[in-house]
Amino acid sequence: MEMLKVNFPRLQADIEALATIGRESDHGLYRMAFSDGDMAGRKWLLQQAEVAGLNAHVDGAANIHLHTRQQKDIASVVTGSHIDTVPGAGHLDGALGVLVGLECLRSIQAQGFATKRPLECIAFTDEEGRFGGMLGSQAMCGLLSPEYVLGAEDLNGMKLQSAMSAQGLNAMDILRAQRRADSMHAFVELHIEQGPVLDRQQKSIGLVDSIAGLFRWQVRLIGESNHAGTTPMDMRRDALQGLAETSGEISRILEEYGSPRSVATIGHVECYPGAANVVPGRVVFSLDVRDTDARVLKDLADAFRRAIAAIARRRELMFEFDVMSEIAPVKCDTGILNTIEHVSRALGVEHLRMHSGAAHDSQFMARLTRTAMIFVPSKAGKSHSAAEWTAWEDIEHGANVLLNTLYRLAME
Amino acid sequence: MEMLKVNFPRLQADIEALATIGRESDHGLYRMAFSDGDMAGRKWLLQQAEVAGLNAHVDGAANIHLHTRQQKDIASVVTGSHIDTVPGAGHLDGALGVLVGLECLRSIQAQGFATKRPLECIAFTDEEGRFGGMLGSQAMCGLLSPEYVLGAEDLNGMKLQSAMSAQGLNAMDILRAQRRADSMHAFVELHIEQGPVLDRQQKSIGLVDSIAGLFRWQVRLIGESNHAGTTPMDMRRDALQGLAETSGEISRILEEYGSPRSVATIGHVECYPGAANVVPGRVVFSLDVRDTDARVLKDLADAFRRAIAAIARRRELMFEFDVMSEIAPVKCDTGILNTIEHVSRALGVEHLRMHSGAAHDSQFMARLTRTAMIFVPSKAGKSHSAAEWTAWEDIEHGANVLLNTLYRLAME
């Protein structure tokens, strides 16, 4: 079978063009959902679709859908990602998946290939979480409630409703964005890895076989604040020592209960009262634990709870925790993965089976249809920063792998 | 020899009276150096001295000196402490030593005892450190420079010079407060322990044989911030893990290099960027280490430096530290301690030899004259809090021990 190729210079020009929209003086991008930058990006995307002769529609959640053709009775083969960004972002996180998707639709349409199924590319709304994260894909799954839509606000206290209304949109329309599962045949998202694995191993393509789930706790250890000079070591109830010991248990717990894919991070720490000459009486810290297997996650949660409880008991600390977030892991579709692998081999592209440690819209799309992801390398693993970079050669490999994968799925 | 007794009801009344000056609605005291509360406390103290017929003078550093009589050619026996407080303080830290001292002078004067040496009670300026700590006793030792006096400011950026000028005082006069060593025969400070040892051991009196020295570092460990989901455990340079490991080494280092009196505290921690889903790339923390032996302190500093450097090397972190503070330990005078012990026995008061883990004006007075301290218990070790408390019975024991100690020293 002959392998299709994207028009790579055209894709490059698009990547460079979108990378100028929302750029500010620190060289980072500011296209947070429903900001002026985001709206400018959306407008630009719709213009490109029009130039390419693609159909477009925007659903109630402001997700942009581009189509080679619309055919009510045949389920589409869908790709997509997001063009909204974190503040100070790089130019590839999300945007690459949308632009490669656009290029795939254009290439297939321009080359006049008659696919059995229509192709579709979605730019999802607020993946990055100004108002909670993966808003557009959750809306498509019908997971959002009126309470959520009315209550959501950003870190500055701006309501989702106000932010949308300022851009001429109605937040309650989000509740009308739910999509029928049988309208999709498959979903494949191309995304930068945002981690160092492909770069270290010098592979162009990651075949994402699963997306990690996570639990995130806020842990509080409460002891007693005392004078750092007058309180003998054996009369202390030092909350920070409890945190330190918890941190020291991470590698043991991952080794005993985790998989090679497990990660655990203490990323946020507050220590009270926080004076050099006072034994800390209270610490508050985050514990973020991820794995691709729900049972492993449960074992890890149990192990961390036991370990922290034992540390707290021994050190006479009070131990409390709240579950801040809990996301179930997702397995990708084996059939699609096999297609991606086959296509990568046929294109002679070095690839690696791996998982995604970050969350993506694919996690929700997997509730609706067969889903998989394709990763391209992130230089030095950098993301959420203006230093985000992927070699053009890797982008070209990724685009051609996606193109041929979508084409095969569209011929099923 | 007959034992003298203070007029305890009079002392109680003074303690209760001073405890109302600078009190705010949270039940804590606010007599920070040169605040209105501090000035009101000073005025009250001078009034009590006048009522008691004691001589008083205020030196250039605003230290208040009360005397039974002034005699240029005979060195005085001196006691004292401070009446300034931390914000939200209890009523005993410092104030007790001044008020018991005042009561000792009054008792001896009122009972008409003819001592060979004059007695003196000093209320030192800014012991608690609004402008650096132990300002008055350092000034008496001639340790302050014009640069220091002109540069000193509080946490709100208020200059020492402005704070003094607002109360009608001239900061440069601080440099004229130096005192001749031969004007003092001995110095004894009574203070609350501010720790739990006497309370746990149910002793009324602590004989302080030494005052701990300390070193305080600001340590910085610098690794790399990375996505907590996409960065495998073995590709991380997690600065917080470096802090946790350092904290875990504290007990080993104290056991290997410290004495039973050594303490080490990490009290202040900042963790960057501080998000639950980001591996911390940088931590800044304080390390406060104390002991009563200068050689032990040096060994501990070496051991901590080696340990943190090794942890940083292994975890690929950059390790930097600044010495924020370094105070040499002080040995108390054996002769005075024997007198205190003898007096305690004669009064039938339960006592304990111990050290002071906190810093006190005595540390500087020891540069000028033979010095010792007497501790009374702090309930549950609490201090620097409105919960500060010492049983009246223990205060009475402490006052009588100080009275008889001063009397004996004054007869030498």
Interface residues (C-beta under 8 A of the other chain):
Chain A: E193 Q194 G195 P196 V197 R200 A212 L214 R216 N226 H227 A228 G229 T230 T231 P232 M233 M235 D238 L240 Q241 L243 A244 E245 T246 S247 G248 I250 S251 L254 S262 V263 A264 T265 I266 G267 H268 V269 C271 G274 A275 A276 N277 V278 V279 P280 S286 D288 R290 M324 S356 G357 A358 A359 G381 S383 H384
Chain B: E193 Q194 G195 P196 V197 R200 A212 L214 R216 N226 H227 A228 G229 T230 T231 P232 M233 M235 D238 L240 Q241 L243 A244 E245 T246 S247 G248 I250 S251 L254 S262 V263 A264 T265 I266 G267 H268 V269 C271 G274 A275 A276 N277 V278 V279 P280 S286 D288 R290 M324 S356 G357 A358 A359 G381 S383 H384
